[in-house]
Amino acid sequence: MINDIEALAAPGALDAVADGDCAVCLMHKKGDPATMQQDPRYGDVVAEVKEFLATRIAACEIAGIERDRITIDPGFGFGKTVEHNFSLLKRLPELAALGIPVVAGWSRKSTLGTVTGRPVGERLAGSLAAALLALQGGATILRVHDVKETRDVISVWQAWQK
């Protein structure tokens, strides 16, 4: 899978993926990585991220990238405040409604550090909570650091669902 923080917007990127057969993850980010966390602003973060991702999905399909090869990532932490990240998490079903698998990457994020006061190496509990909330909101793929622990949480959640 190609995980592209530019959502295949770079010149030639769409063609490069269309000519192959690998999957692609289209991620939303606002701004340049060096400065994107300096006062990011949105009217409605969820609506704007959804519109951006819908536009990039359409561009992929026009370029010949089959829909079943595409996943989307709202880009938690990429040009978003703590409030933006939690709005996206709460309203994740709106992104899942695009009909494309949603990737959620909350593992060890700075938002979790802000909420818990924990340094990056002590964010396991927050990461697990966020992963579970993302699954409940419709995420189908999780990007994690702590695979074994995340798998245990998913196993318990799946058993509870039955």
C-alpha positions in Angstrom: 0.0 0.0 0.0 1.1 3.5 -0.8 0.4 5.8 2.1 0.4 9.3 0.7 0.1 12.4 2.9 -0.4 14.3 -0.3 -3.4 12.2 -1.4 -1.8 11.6 -4.8 -1.9 15.4 -5.6 1.7 15.6 -6.7 2.4 15.7 -10.4 2.5 12.1 -11.8 1.3 10.5 -8.6 -2.1 9.4 -9.9 -0.6 7.9 -13.0 2.1 6.1 -11.1 -0.5 4.4 -8.9 -3.0 3.8 -11.7 -0.3 2.0 -13.7 0.2 -0.5 -10.8 -2.0 -2.7 -8.8 -1.2 -1.7 -5.2 -3.6 -0.1 -2.8 -3.4 3.5 -1.8 -4.2 5.5 1.3 -5.3 9.1 0.6 -4.7 11.2 3.6 -5.9 14.7 4.4 -3.5 17.3 5.8 -3.7 21.0 6.0 -0.6 23.0 5.2 3.0 22.1 5.1 4.4 19.7 7.6 6.9 22.2 9.0 4.1 24.7 9.9 0.8 22.9 9.7 0.3 22.9 13.5 0.6 26.6 13.8 -3.0 27.7 14.3 -4.9 25.5 11.8 -8.4 26.8 11.1 -11.5 25.3 9.6 -15.1 26.4 9.3 -16.3 22.8 9.8 -13.3 20.4 9.9 -15.4 17.3 9.2 -17.1 18.8 6.2 -13.9 20.1 4.8 -12.0 16.9 5.3 -14.8 14.9 3.8 -15.0 17.2 0.7 -11.3 17.0 0.2 -11.3 13.2 0.4 -14.3 12.8 -1.8 -12.6 15.0 -4.4 -9.4 12.9 -4.2 -11.4 9.6 -4.5 -13.0 11.0 -7.6 -9.6 12.0 -9.1 -8.3 8.5 -8.4 -11.3 6.9 -10.1 -11.0 9.2 -13.1 -7.3 8.2 -13.4 -8.2 4.5 -13.4 -7.6 3.6 -9.8 -10.3 1.1 -8.8 -12.3 2.0 -5.8 -11.5 -1.2 -4.1 -7.8 -0.2 -4.0 -8.5 3.1 -2.2 -8.5 3.8 1.6 -8.9 7.2 3.2 -7.3 8.7 6.3 -8.6 11.9 7.9 -5.1 12.8 9.0 -5.5 13.0 12.7 -2.8 15.5 13.9 -1.9 16.8 10.4 -2.9 20.4 10.5 -5.5 19.9 13.2 -5.9 21.0 16.8 -7.0 18.7 19.6 -10.6 19.9 19.1 -10.4 19.2 15.3 -9.1 15.7 16.0 -11.9 14.9 18.4 -14.5 16.3 16.1 -13.2 14.0 13.3 -13.2 11.1 15.7 -16.8 11.8 16.9 -18.1 12.2 13.4 -16.0 9.5 11.7 -19.2 7.8 10.5 -19.7 10.8 8.1 -16.3 9.9 6.5 -17.1 6.2 6.5 -20.3 7.1 4.6 -18.0 7.8 1.6 -18.0 4.0 1.1 -14.2 3.7 1.3 -12.3 2.0 4.1 -11.2 4.5 6.7 -7.7 4.4 8.3 -7.3 5.8 11.8 -3.9 6.6 13.1 -4.1 7.7 16.7 -1.3 5.7 18.2 0.9 7.9 20.5 -0.3 11.1 18.9 0.4 14.5 20.5 -3.4 15.0 21.0 -3.3 12.1 23.4 -0.4 13.7 25.2 -2.3 17.0 25.5 -5.4 15.2 26.9 -3.6 12.8 29.3 -0.5 14.8 30.1 1.6 11.7 29.3 4.8 11.7 27.3 4.9 9.8 24.0 6.2 6.6 25.7 3.3 6.5 28.1 0.4 6.9 25.7 -0.6 3.3 25.4 -3.9 3.6 27.3 -4.9 6.7 25.3 -3.9 5.0 22.0 -6.0 2.0 22.8 -9.0 4.1 23.8 -8.8 6.1 20.6 -8.4 3.0 18.5 -11.5 1.5 20.0 -13.5 4.8 19.5 -12.2 4.9 15.8 -13.4 1.3 15.3 -16.8 2.1 16.8 -17.0 5.1 14.4 -16.4 3.1 11.3 -12.6 2.9 10.9 -11.6 -0.4 9.3 -7.9 -0.1 9.4 -5.8 1.1 12.4 -2.2 2.4 12.3 -0.7 1.5 15.6 2.6 1.0 17.3 1.5 -1.5 20.0 0.1 -4.3 17.8 -0.3 -7.0 20.5 -2.2 -4.7 22.9 -4.4 -3.2 20.2 -5.2 -6.7 19.0 -6.3 -7.6 22.6 -8.6 -4.6 22.7 -10.1 -5.5 19.3 -10.6 -9.1 20.4 -12.5 -8.0 23.6 -14.6 -5.5 21.5 -15.5 -8.2 18.9 -16.5 -10.6 21.7 -18.7 -7.9 23.2 -20.4 -7.3 19.9 -21.4 -11.0 19.6 
